[in-house]
Structures are given as structure tokens and as C-alpha cells.
Amino acid sequence: MADLAVYFRLARAQVRGQLSYRGSFVMNCFGQALAQGNDLLVILVVFGRVAALGGFDITAVLLFYALSGMSFGLADMVVGSIERLPTYVRTGAFDVVLMRPLATLFQLFAGDFQLRRIGRVLTAFGTLVYVLSTTDIHWTPAKALLLVLTPLAGATIFAAIFVAANSVSFWFVDSRELANAVTYGGSYLTSYPITVYVGWLRTLMAYIVPGAFVAYYPGLTLLDRADPLGGPSWLGWLDTPVAALAALVAGLIWRTAVRHYRGTGS
Amino acid sequence: MIEVSELGRTFTVTRKAGRFRRTRQDVVAVGGVSFEVRAGETVGYIGPNGAGKSTTIKMLTGILVPTAGRVRVCGLDPSRQRAELARRIGVVFGQRSQLWWDLPLRESFDLLRHIFRVPAGDHAKRLQECAELLGLHEFLDTPVRQLSLGQRMRGEVTAALLHGPELLVLDEPTIGLDLDSKERLREFLSELNTTRGTTLLLTTHDLDDIERLCRRMMVIDRGRVLADGPLAELRDEVTPERVLVVDFERPCEELTGLPGVQTVKVEGGGLRQQLSFRRDTVTAATLISMISQRSPVHDVAVIEPDIDDVVRQLYRR
């Protein structure tokens, strides 16, 4: 917990630095919001041509998109600076990280905290508000709780993907593109209902990399829709435990990776 | 403070052996090094590039896990108790920064205070002390990226000392610094050792660092310790020859027939002559009196061998 307090302190210090260039901060923020908006535009264009995508109407697809976007945006903001790990390893800056009495992951998360990434979250959040206000949802206290927990659980799942994918750079220094494919690619995949994908990709996304728990299953539960693929209706409630499991697995991968680094030191 | 016995580290490297074939090969970076450093010592750890210095430092600080032997630092096992050890030692890497590039120096220090959980009072006191001795006040509020290398290095050393470590490990602390900055840093470190009793272990290629700072020198090459002892002792052992420079009042023919003495150089038609002699066969005083009997002497000087020569001799062994 004390590590967490230091993380916030480090992040705050970075934000202070970033806010001192107010103009460029606003531009960057806007750029991130726009990047997230591109995907929204694609969805709107597609629905200009078709009435349903993978068996879902525009409301459901926008909900998946919003939940996925918020999850990815939050994860990118909080842990995204781990993508600098290859540079840390190459320049030896990771040795400095190891010389401090603080969990290595927290130091990397805070190493390059970028508040501008909140732009993504804001676009997705706006979409979420729009979808919820124009859709008839049968609200219960449990569903309200699910709505709050889903972006957090989704962010945790993405954070786990970020950590696991970047751990590879301890073995292969030039692995940034691979990590990006998994993280940014994952964000793209989870924006759409998994019914649009072929079978093997669906299995991979739903159960190996638990991407379907970011938006698809909780989204179905919020809308009281049955899974066209026949998944049980309680899957939507599992997003938080699945996220915890993903975090645990990522933590183990990270530990193995750091142990490997300290075994080779380069 | 530091106990190292039969410490070894082997790396497995993969080499290209054909278009697709790769062979694995073990490379010994450090092969069975043993030494001990007591509290309050100042030790210079030197060796040519690739000798195994950095690998040793990495094992002492817990960054690398040894493949053989035993290490204890401050009574701890570095690779197992990394975080605990980090609180008790300070590390300065000459080529890596532990400061935050975009933040003012003062804020970097403040963050480190929280990372190392140093009480605010202790922190303020130590910072005040370092700032005074190293002259940090004028740039405490400047972002690190705008500091000169000399200023940044002073900041790095301060950063490593704010949690009050018993042992300070410096990996090439003076690399790239100008003479003035080097001198200032050495003075500070020397003072740190005498007043606070902080143990110093430093690697360097600048032998002046050793001469000015370290009462003990350890020479390592190809993963083995070649020599270990006080600088003066190593100097006598490795290079027993001294050079005597004699200025005569008037030109004198080349001196010959002196026992155990060889002429190095004759200048000014014999006005200045340089002679080498072994300290264990003849003393400088005897030699001078013998020479002055032959021709009136204006001035004499004994040149101690350069530390570079000492090290060169050691590497050659």
C-alpha cells in the first residue's frame, strides 16, 4: 500500500511537469481523444450500411465500444508507460529501478505517467453516457455496481496484458512491436462483439486473453441480452474475478521475467 | 561491510555458427573472486574494460544473481534481500541517472525521500549538508535536463546519500567531468569518509581518483583479482625502480660505474641527467652523496612511478 502512495506521488510529479506546458498538453489530450474517436467513426460508418453487426444493433455495439475504450484508456494511462521497458533494459536504466526499495512494476508504471491519455477515456466515457441515456435499461443495484466495476475490471485485464506482453522484452530487447500488437490490437478487438470473429480467434480472446470479459459479457448482462453463442448469462458477472486472475498471472510472468533479467543482466 | 568469497558469474552466450545454427558457449565474467572490505575503508576497484568490474558491482548490489560463491553486504544476501539492502547502501552509476529528467533537482530528492521512506527531519538535514558541501543551492530548482554534467553528478551523489547509507558504491563517478568538478567531487567523498565514516567502493579508469581517495586498491582482470593492497605497497612491489633527476652546476659527462644505477636520459649536454635505481639496493641519499662527489650538484628530484605505470605493470602480470 505504501508503494501505491509513492506511485501517486511519482505520477503527480510527472503531471505537474506536463501541465507546465499547458498548450501542448491540451493538444495531446485532444489528439488522444481523436484517436479513440476514429474507432467510433468506423462503427458509425458501418452502421450507415448495415442494421446489425455480428447480430447486434448499434446500441449494443456502441456499449461494447465504450466499455472497451474506457478500460483500455484507463489501463493505458495508469500502466501504459511500461512500454518504455525495452529502453530501460537497453540503456541499463532498469538497474537503477532494481536499486530502489520499491516494487519494480510500480516504478515502471510511474516512470512516464501521461495524463494526456485521459483523452481516450473521455471520448469513451462520453459515448457510454450517450448510450445509457438513450437506451432503456432495466436497472438494479447489482447492475449499477457492475457498470462501475466493469471499466475497472477491464482496465485491470488490459493492465495485465500490458505487463505480460512487455515482459517479453527481457528476453528479446526489440519486442516493442510485438507488445503493441497485443495491447493496441487487444483494444481494437474488444471494441466489437466477439460474434464477428472466427471461432479460433473468439476462443483465444474469450478464454486465453480474457478480452471478452472487458466489454462483451458484462455488456450483454447490462442489456439483458442472451449470448448468441450460447454462453451462460452469469458470465457477465465474472469480469472482476477474471480480472483478478489475469492480474495474478501477469504478476507471475513479470516475476519470472525479472528473475531471468537478474540471471543474465543484459 | 562486504564479504565476497569465490564469487563467480558465468554468462551463456549464443553464437552464430552457420546460417541457422547457433552454438551456446559459457563465458566467465568473474571467476572466483574473494575479498573483504571493512567498515570505513576506501577501496578503488580498477581493471581494463571487460575485466568484470561492473559484473562484480551488479552482484554486490543485488542486480545480478551470482552463479558461484558467496556475497554478503551489510550482513545481507544482496540477490535475496535486494530491497532491504537498497535502503542501507547508496549507488551512483556514472553513466545512468537516477534523477527525474523533467523535474527540478529538489523534487527528485523529495521523491527519493518517499521511495526510501526517510523521515522528513533526517532528509532535510542530509540535504542541507550535501547542498552546502557540493554547492547545490544555485541549481536546486532547475530541471535536471538543464544541468551540466558536473552539476548533475553532484546531484546524483546527493541522491545516493539522502537515506544515509553505510556503504557508497560508485561506478565511474568522475567519467566525463572536467578537472574542477572531479576535484570537488573527490574532496567531498574524502570528507564523507572521514567525518561520517561511510565506506567507499569505487570503480574508475581515472587513476587520480584512486590516488586522491582510496587507501586501498584492488586490480581485477579477466575475472580474477591481480593485486589487492594499499597503493604505496603495490607501487613498491610492482615498480621498485625510481628515477633520480640531477641538475648539475655545469655540464658533466655521463655518469657511469654507480652500483645498480642506469642512465635513462642525458639532457643539455650533461647538465641534467636522469638515472634509474632500485630502492632495495641503494637509497636516494647515498646515491646523491656519491654523485655530488663527482661534480657539484645544483638540484635533485626523485620521481615516483606514475600510478598508470603501476597499473600497466600489474595488467602485464
Boltz contact constraints between the chains, C-beta under 6 A:
constraints:
  - contact:
      token1: [A, 6]
      token2: [B, 114]
      max_distance: 6.0
  - contact:
      token1: [A, 6]
      token2: [B, 115]
      max_distance: 6.0
  - contact:
      token1: [A, 9]
      token2: [B, 114]
      max_distance: 6.0
  - contact:
      token1: [A, 13]
      token2: [B, 103]
      max_distance: 6.0
  - contact:
      token1: [A, 13]
      token2: [B, 107]
      max_distance: 6.0
  - contact:
      token1: [A, 17]
      token2: [B, 102]
      max_distance: 6.0
  - contact:
      token1: [A, 17]
      token2: [B, 103]
      max_distance: 6.0
  - contact:
      token1: [A, 92]
      token2: [B, 96]
      max_distance: 6.0
  - contact:
      token1: [A, 93]
      token2: [B, 96]
      max_distance: 6.0
  - contact:
      token1: [A, 95]
      token2: [B, 63]
      max_distance: 6.0
  - contact:
      token1: [A, 96]
      token2: [B, 96]
      max_distance: 6.0
  - contact:
      token1: [A, 96]
      token2: [B, 98]
      max_distance: 6.0
  - contact:
      token1: [A, 98]
      token2: [B, 63]
      max_distance: 6.0
  - contact:
      token1: [A, 99]
      token2: [B, 86]
      max_distance: 6.0
  - contact:
      token1: [A, 99]
      token2: [B, 91]
      max_distance: 6.0
  - contact:
      token1: [A, 100]
      token2: [B, 86]
      max_distance: 6.0
  - contact:
      token1: [A, 100]
      token2: [B, 115]
      max_distance: 6.0
  - contact:
      token1: [A, 101]
      token2: [B, 83]
      max_distance: 6.0
  - contact:
      token1: [A, 101]
      token2: [B, 86]
      max_distance: 6.0
  - contact:
      token1: [A, 101]
      token2: [B, 87]
      max_distance: 6.0
  - contact:
      token1: [A, 102]
      token2: [B, 115]
      max_distance: 6.0
  - contact:
      token1: [A, 262]
      token2: [B, 64]
      max_distance: 6.0
  - contact:
      token1: [A, 262]
      token2: [B, 65]
      max_distance: 6.0
  - contact:
      token1: [A, 263]
      token2: [B, 65]
      max_distance: 6.0
  - contact:
      token1: [A, 265]
      token2: [B, 58]
      max_distance: 6.0
  - contact:
      token1: [A, 265]
      token2: [B, 64]
      max_distance: 6.0
